[in-house]
Amino acid sequence: MINLPSATRIWLVAGITDMRNGFNGPGAKVQTALKDDPMSGHVFIFRERSSSQVKLLWSTGDDLCLLTKRLECGRLAWSSTCDGKVFLTPMLLEGID
């Protein structure tokens, strides 16, 4: 399990993200659409159109990490907001390895 610093905020990025891009697509979306810094240390969570895959973009300070999770069956429940970002509390991620 990854232990996040206490000041880390977790953001669900509303809308759909093109998952074919590596770091560049999600990083650019954080900068342009969300007006935030991908190297801020916060976690940004993106989803693809079919809602079966998410990517997490997170900076450890020196490095930028891109983590991917894909469901083999089923879909992820997601915020109905069309754009912007939604804040999650770290308690929602407890117990997720």
Secondary structure, 3 states (H helix, E strand, C coil): CCCCCCCCCEEEECCCCCCCCCCHHHHHHHHHCCCCCCCCCCEEEEECCCCCEEEEEEECCCCEEEEEEECCCCCCCCCCCCCCEEEECHHHHCCCC
